[in-house]
Amino acid sequence: MLDRSQDPANDGYQLIRRAPLASRTTFDVPAVAAWLAELTRPQALPELLARPEFRDLPRLVLGGGSNVLFTRDFDGLVVALANRGIDVVESAEEVDRVRVSAGENWDGFVRWSLGAGYVGLENLVLIPGSVGAAPFQNIGAYGVEVETFIESVDAWDHDAARFVTLQREECAFAYRDSLFKQQRGRFVITSVLFRLPRSRPLCLDYAGVREELAAMGVTSPTATDAASAVERLRLRKLPNPADIGNAGSFFKNPVVPATQARSLQASHPQLPVFHLEDGSCKLSAAWLIQQCGFKGYREGDAGVSDKHALVLVNHGNATGAELMSLAERIRNAVRESFGVGLEPEPVVL
């Protein structure tokens, strides 16, 4: 039974016992948290975490729930960031510094930045989730990663028991990775400081963006035009979490040594390969999965999107365990067929 704590002493958070989590994640799978704290004031975190009933419990920070899969109930404390605010802390001629609260909606922030005349985030439009989750996953799309525009990240450090500010260089950003993900559970991101330029070359040479602009009749694109092109591409190629439960791309594109990539391309000339600066190669996970016959595949209500082979979907009543079982079947098939391991993007609990 849902039990909301109305204790007026809880300044900055509201507690819920036995909290259903399905509606708080884009996979929409059934799960219950022993405790959930809706946090509106980050400064209340030390008080919240010091409560006797939470000291020995596992903790999970939940933003928009777009990058997590619950395979069972969570017998601990879920902290849901609900703080809001976008503040221009310093305005310069070419680049502004903008601090954004972790609880802000990511897509809403991207659209705010476009409306304010900034350039850079347009390729990251329509990515679900919160601003606080963006550095955790180092979100990216259509040739752009969020780390490019991050100056620093404000967070609560459980180990040090204090609030810290981590500069971009300290965040260990990598492909869909960061210090926050590597040391999961240590940090609660409370806000992110961005450096947003007013002028910057658009990133248009990835995955059909120029072709989409041409189809739109745009010959001299602005950042808003680029965002519109990316939005059209995403809506056409990826299922909308509002229509069917999913967390976007479920697997990372695997990175392999160049020798392995050449060997695979010799056997499979159609395999898309992207050469990276360090000499390694990134392979298309979607292509590998599709070659194994999983695009549009379905086991009960757990399935793979017929729009994109990288996206696992909940057709209605799938459990997290059923979706993870399907993910393991896909990983095993790709490993057996191509000798390549796939790593999930979402946090799996």
Secondary structure, 3 states (H helix, E strand, C coil): CCEEECCCCCCCEEEEEEEECHHHCCCCCCCEEEEEEEECCHHHHHHHHCCHHHCCCCEEEECCCCCEECCCCEEEEEEEECCCCEEEEECCCCEEEEEEECCCEHHHHHHHHHHCCCCCCHHHCCCCCECCHHHHHCCEECCEEHHHHEEEEEEEECCCCEEEEEEHHHHCCECCECHHHHCCCCEEEEEEEEEEECCCCCCCCCCCHHHHHHHCCCCCCCHHHHHHHHHHHHHHHCCCCCCCEEEEECECCCEECHHHHHHHHHHCCCCCEEECCCCCEEECHHHHHHHCCCCCCEECCEEECCCCCCEEEECCCCCHHHHHHHHHHHHHHHHHHHCCCCCECCEEC
